[in-house]
Amino acid sequence: MPKAAPSACRQRGCSVLVRDGSGFCDAHRKEARKEVDDRRGNSAERGYGERWRKAREGYLRKHPMCAECSRRGFVERARVVDHIIPHRGDFAFLFWESAHNWQPLCDDCHNEKTGAVDNAMSDVEWCRARLALARRIGVEVDAEVRGRGWSKV
């Protein structure tokens, strides 16, 4: 397969040609990743601390097989507890709603789902999915999250 034409590093003022598709030269790639990681926070800051680790391990003990592989007729061990509707920082409801918003997935299925669904979901679609889940299970949604400006759903 032919390689893409080289392009200039995306760092302002850098004219080094990049051939690997990352967009950054060797000198700026690490810096760009650090900026993203700093904005994102570490796993504990995103809610994945000790409490999550224990909940995840317990859930995977009860649900050891990948749900998506099972739907497709395959047998694969689950390694990831996926939030069906991405929590996006909603720790009061979506993050901990294990009975209705968690599913066991293998790494490949989780990566596929995250790239195709979670990252493509608009704010309005997310809010609609969250409200639909709350209605389905009879949970009152708190005003804080509902008041993010998406009240027309």
C-alpha positions in Angstrom: 0.0 0.0 0.0 1.5 3.4 -0.9 2.4 5.7 1.9 0.8 9.1 2.3 2.8 12.1 1.2 4.9 13.7 3.9 3.4 16.7 5.6 4.8 19.4 7.8 4.7 18.9 11.6 1.4 20.4 13.1 3.4 22.3 15.8 3.3 26.0 14.9 6.6 27.1 13.4 8.0 23.6 12.9 8.8 22.6 9.3 10.0 19.1 9.8 8.3 16.6 7.4 6.3 13.9 9.1 5.7 10.6 7.3 4.0 8.4 10.0 0.6 9.9 10.0 0.7 11.2 13.6 0.9 14.8 12.5 3.8 15.7 14.7 7.6 15.2 14.4 9.5 13.2 17.0 10.4 16.4 19.0 6.8 17.5 19.3 4.8 14.2 19.5 5.5 13.7 23.2 4.7 17.3 24.0 1.3 17.0 22.1 0.4 13.8 24.0 1.3 15.4 27.3 -1.1 18.3 26.6 -3.9 15.9 25.9 -3.1 13.8 29.0 -2.9 16.9 31.2 -6.4 18.1 30.1 -7.8 14.6 30.4 -6.5 13.9 34.0 -5.4 10.6 35.4 -7.7 7.6 35.8 -8.5 8.4 39.4 -9.4 11.9 38.5 -11.8 10.6 35.8 -13.5 8.3 38.4 -11.6 5.1 37.9 -10.1 4.7 41.3 -10.2 1.9 43.9 -14.0 1.9 44.2 -14.3 1.4 40.4 -11.6 -1.3 40.3 -13.5 -3.3 42.9 -16.9 -2.8 41.1 -15.3 -3.7 37.8 -13.7 -6.9 39.1 -17.0 -8.0 40.7 -19.0 -7.3 37.5 -16.5 -9.2 35.3 -16.7 -12.2 37.7 -20.5 -12.3 37.2 -20.3 -11.5 33.5 -17.1 -13.1 32.2 -18.0 -13.2 28.5 -18.0 -10.3 25.9 -21.6 -9.3 25.3 -20.9 -8.2 21.7 -19.0 -11.3 20.7 -21.8 -13.4 22.2 -24.3 -11.5 20.1 -22.2 -12.3 17.0 -21.9 -16.0 17.9 -18.3 -16.0 19.2 -16.9 -16.8 22.6 -14.4 -14.3 24.0 -13.4 -13.3 27.5 -14.5 -9.8 28.6 -11.8 -7.6 30.0 -13.5 -4.2 30.0 -16.7 -3.0 31.7 -18.2 -0.6 29.2 -20.6 2.2 29.9 -23.3 1.6 27.2 -24.2 5.3 27.4 -20.9 7.1 28.0 -20.9 8.7 31.4 -19.1 12.0 30.4 -18.6 12.8 34.1 -22.1 12.0 35.3 -21.0 10.1 38.4 -24.4 10.5 40.1 -26.2 8.3 37.6 -24.6 6.9 34.4 -21.2 6.0 35.9 -22.5 3.7 38.6 -25.7 2.4 37.0 -24.4 -1.1 36.7 -27.6 -3.0 36.1 -28.6 -0.9 33.1 -25.6 1.0 31.8 -22.7 -1.5 32.0 -21.8 -4.3 29.6 -18.8 -6.7 29.6 -16.7 -6.3 26.4 -13.4 -7.7 25.1 -10.7 -5.1 24.2 -11.5 -5.3 20.5 -15.2 -4.8 20.9 -14.7 -2.0 23.4 -12.3 -0.1 21.1 -14.7 -0.5 18.2 -17.7 0.7 20.2 -15.9 3.6 21.7 -14.6 4.8 18.3 -17.8 4.3 16.4 -20.5 5.2 19.0 -19.1 7.1 22.0 -16.9 9.5 20.2 -19.5 10.2 17.5 -22.4 10.9 20.0 -23.4 14.5 20.0 -24.3 16.3 23.3 -28.0 16.3 22.3 -27.9 12.5 21.5 -26.2 11.8 24.8 -28.8 13.8 26.8 -31.6 12.0 25.0 -30.1 8.6 25.7 -29.5 9.5 29.3 -33.1 10.7 29.8 -34.5 7.7 28.1 -32.6 5.4 30.3 -33.7 7.3 33.4 -37.3 7.1 32.3 -37.1 3.4 31.5 -35.8 2.4 34.9 -37.9 5.0 36.8 -35.1 7.2 38.0 -35.5 11.0 38.5 -32.7 12.8 36.7 -31.1 15.6 38.7 -31.5 19.2 37.5 -27.7 19.8 37.5 -27.0 17.6 34.5 -30.4 18.3 32.8 -29.7 22.0 33.1 -26.7 21.9 30.8 -28.7 23.7 28.1 -30.2 20.7 26.4 -33.7 21.0 27.9 -35.4 20.9 24.4 -35.0 17.1 24.1 
